[in-house]
Amino acid sequence: MMYATKATRFSARHQVSDALLQVITEQGASLDDHVERVSELSGALAKALGEPEHEVSRIRVAARLHDVGKTAIPAAILDKPGPLDGLEWKFMQRHPLIGERIASAAPALASTAALIRSSHERVDGHGYPDGLCGEDIPLGARIIAVCDAFQAMTSDRVYHRRRSVADALEELQRSAGTHFDATIVTAFCGQVLTQASDADGEPPVSAVAA
């Protein structure tokens, strides 16, 4: 009975997540690809950090939906090729709050709402929407922030060309302890380099400092 209840809860969460992801897909295929990859990276990193399976699952779903609030942001702002002005940036900073409200409206996703809300916080307190610092930011949100940044840097966007994996890892390390959780950055970089080594059969030449 316990396993049946867990399976039903997982199925409901997955179905609602799929429905919301379809809304993201309708807005743009690139955004869909981005959140799917961030979800994969976040789940793998949470597992590597020793999180229990139920928490890995929660983080993976939250990562998949961390940008769902952007469905309420005008395309003129999302796709603007240049820097956002002050008013546009304030509008953009609302999307984690919108995403939290969307997730909270579905009981099957309620446990992911706090992670979605905090996925754009910074460990130095200069993130948004709440200006949380350090470990006041939920661990899952800190994981998502690192994976989101890496995926964004290594993808083509209307406002920048993709960067190499080595450049992206170097940037994460430069921002460790200010923008990102330093322990999570170290774990993520090690995981990416290990995967690259396994794929190539030899350790990659990396510009990332040890």
C-alpha positions as semicolon CSV with decimal commas, in nm:
position;residue;x (nm);y (nm);z (nm)
1;M;0,000;0,000;0,000
2;M;0,286;0,238;0,087
3;Y;0,458;0,169;-0,246
4;A;0,130;0,212;-0,434
5;T;0,077;0,551;-0,268
6;K;0,432;0,660;-0,355
7;A;0,388;0,544;-0,715
8;T;0,060;0,735;-0,747
9;R;0,217;1,050;-0,603
10;F;0,516;1,021;-0,838
11;S;0,288;0,963;-1,137
12;A;0,077;1,269;-1,055
13;R;0,386;1,486;-1,009
14;H;0,531;1,362;-1,336
15;Q;0,208;1,424;-1,528
16;V;0,168;1,778;-1,393
17;S;0,536;1,846;-1,460
18;D;0,493;1,724;-1,818
19;A;0,192;1,953;-1,866
20;L;0,379;2,257;-1,740
21;L;0,684;2,168;-1,946
22;Q;0,462;2,161;-2,254
23;V;0,370;2,523;-2,177
24;I;0,743;2,604;-2,176
25;T;0,786;2,414;-2,504
26;E;0,507;2,614;-2,668
27;Q;0,696;2,931;-2,581
28;G;1,024;2,810;-2,728
29;A;1,198;2,484;-2,809
30;S;1,533;2,622;-2,690
31;L;1,390;2,690;-2,343
32;D;1,253;2,335;-2,338
33;D;1,594;2,187;-2,427
34;H;1,760;2,406;-2,165
35;V;1,543;2,300;-1,872
36;E;1,562;1,932;-1,964
37;R;1,942;1,947;-1,962
38;V;1,948;2,147;-1,636
39;S;1,722;1,881;-1,484
40;E;1,958;1,600;-1,590
41;L;2,265;1,783;-1,458
42;S;2,097;1,876;-1,129
43;G;1,976;1,522;-1,061
44;A;2,319;1,375;-1,133
45;L;2,492;1,635;-0,913
46;A;2,247;1,587;-0,625
47;K;2,313;1,213;-0,643
48;A;2,690;1,268;-0,650
49;L;2,658;1,486;-0,338
50;G;2,493;1,196;-0,156
51;E;2,134;1,321;-0,147
52;P;1,869;1,051;-0,088
53;E;1,669;0,934;-0,388
54;H;1,350;1,120;-0,294
55;E;1,549;1,445;-0,271
56;V;1,728;1,377;-0,600
57;S;1,385;1,334;-0,759
58;R;1,253;1,658;-0,604
59;I;1,557;1,854;-0,723
60;R;1,530;1,706;-1,071
61;V;1,164;1,809;-1,102
62;A;1,231;2,157;-0,959
63;A;1,517;2,204;-1,206
64;R;1,289;2,098;-1,489
65;L;1,040;2,367;-1,386
66;H;1,274;2,636;-1,253
67;D;1,200;2,861;-1,553
68;V;0,825;2,796;-1,574
69;G;0,762;3,150;-1,447
70;K;0,920;3,282;-1,766
71;T;0,603;3,180;-1,948
72;A;0,453;3,498;-1,798
73;I;0,740;3,720;-1,919
74;P;0,690;3,894;-2,257
75;A;0,894;3,750;-2,542
76;A;1,028;4,099;-2,614
77;I;1,212;4,081;-2,281
78;L;1,310;3,712;-2,295
79;D;1,449;3,738;-2,648
80;K;1,600;4,086;-2,626
81;P;1,947;4,067;-2,792
82;G;2,097;4,342;-2,576
83;P;2,109;4,419;-2,202
84;L;1,779;4,466;-2,018
85;D;1,700;4,812;-1,885
86;G;1,606;4,868;-1,521
87;L;1,233;4,817;-1,566
88;E;1,280;4,508;-1,782
89;W;1,520;4,359;-1,529
90;K;1,270;4,413;-1,246
91;F;1,008;4,239;-1,457
92;M;1,243;3,949;-1,523
93;Q;1,319;3,910;-1,153
94;R;0,954;3,826;-1,092
95;H;0,975;3,493;-1,273
96;P;1,091;3,279;-0,975
97;L;0,795;3,411;-0,772
98;I;0,558;3,336;-1,059
99;G;0,709;2,988;-1,090
100;E;0,663;2,929;-0,717
101;R;0,295;3,025;-0,740
102;I;0,243;2,796;-1,040
103;A;0,405;2,499;-0,863
104;S;0,221;2,570;-0,537
105;A;-0,112;2,553;-0,720
106;A;-0,051;2,184;-0,798
107;P;-0,039;1,970;-0,480
108;A;0,182;1,714;-0,656
109;L;0,446;1,984;-0,715
110;A;0,415;2,180;-0,390
111;S;0,742;2,039;-0,253
112;T;0,933;2,191;-0,545
113;A;0,797;2,545;-0,503
114;A;1,063;2,666;-0,256
115;L;1,344;2,541;-0,481
116;I;1,196;2,717;-0,784
117;R;1,162;3,040;-0,586
118;S;1,525;3,029;-0,470
119;S;1,691;2,904;-0,791
120;H;1,826;3,252;-0,875
121;E;1,961;3,344;-0,532
122;R;2,336;3,399;-0,484
123;V;2,540;3,286;-0,186
124;D;2,668;3,643;-0,136
125;G;2,310;3,768;-0,092
126;H;2,294;3,961;-0,420
127;G;2,052;3,727;-0,594
128;Y;1,675;3,747;-0,624
129;P;1,392;3,750;-0,526
130;D;1,474;3,738;-0,151
131;G;1,846;3,819;-0,126
132;L;1,917;3,498;0,069
133;C;2,277;3,418;0,169
134;G;2,480;3,099;0,191
135;E;2,307;2,802;0,349
136;D;1,984;3,000;0,391
137;I;1,938;2,911;0,024
138;P;1,799;2,555;-0,003
139;L;2,063;2,306;-0,115
140;G;1,855;2,201;-0,415
141;A;1,832;2,562;-0,531
142;R;2,209;2,603;-0,499
143;I;2,257;2,291;-0,711
144;I;2,013;2,415;-0,975
145;A;2,186;2,756;-0,990
146;V;2,522;2,599;-1,081
147;C;2,376;2,362;-1,340
148;D;2,158;2,637;-1,489
149;A;2,455;2,872;-1,529
150;F;2,673;2,604;-1,688
151;Q;2,403;2,504;-1,935
152;A;2,333;2,869;-2,023
153;M;2,701;2,943;-2,082
154;T;2,751;2,640;-2,306
155;S;2,442;2,710;-2,521
156;D;2,383;2,963;-2,798
157;R;2,148;3,242;-2,691
158;V;2,017;3,549;-2,871
159;Y;2,241;3,763;-2,648
160;H;2,561;3,555;-2,651
161;R;2,746;3,278;-2,832
162;R;2,811;2,952;-2,654
163;R;3,132;2,914;-2,455
164;S;3,351;2,608;-2,434
165;V;3,311;2,366;-2,144
166;A;3,654;2,469;-2,009
167;D;3,561;2,839;-2,021
168;A;3,229;2,771;-1,848
169;L;3,393;2,571;-1,570
170;E;3,654;2,842;-1,526
171;E;3,377;3,102;-1,491
172;L;3,196;2,889;-1,232
173;Q;3,517;2,865;-1,029
174;R;3,573;3,241;-1,050
175;S;3,223;3,292;-0,911
176;A;3,250;3,024;-0,640
177;G;3,185;3,174;-0,298
178;T;3,015;3,484;-0,440
179;H;2,755;3,382;-0,694
180;F;2,765;3,006;-0,636
181;D;2,821;2,763;-0,347
182;A;3,193;2,677;-0,362
183;T;3,148;2,314;-0,250
184;I;2,884;2,254;-0,516
185;V;3,099;2,416;-0,785
186;T;3,393;2,191;-0,693
187;A;3,174;1,881;-0,708
188;F;3,019;1,987;-1,039
189;C;3,352;2,063;-1,205
190;G;3,492;1,730;-1,088
191;Q;3,190;1,548;-1,223
192;V;3,207;1,716;-1,565
193;L;3,580;1,649;-1,598
194;T;3,535;1,286;-1,491
195;Q;3,263;1,237;-1,753
196;A;3,482;1,396;-2,018
197;S;3,772;1,172;-1,918
198;D;3,552;0,862;-1,934
199;A;3,424;0,962;-2,277
200;D;3,768;1,038;-2,424
201;G;3,962;0,762;-2,254
202;E;4,211;1,009;-2,111
203;P;4,197;1,311;-1,881
204;P;4,100;1,628;-2,071
205;V;4,331;1,925;-2,088
206;S;4,153;2,170;-1,861
207;A;4,198;2,537;-1,797
208;V;4,023;2,492;-1,461
209;A;4,241;2,549;-1,158
210;A;4,276;2,259;-0,917
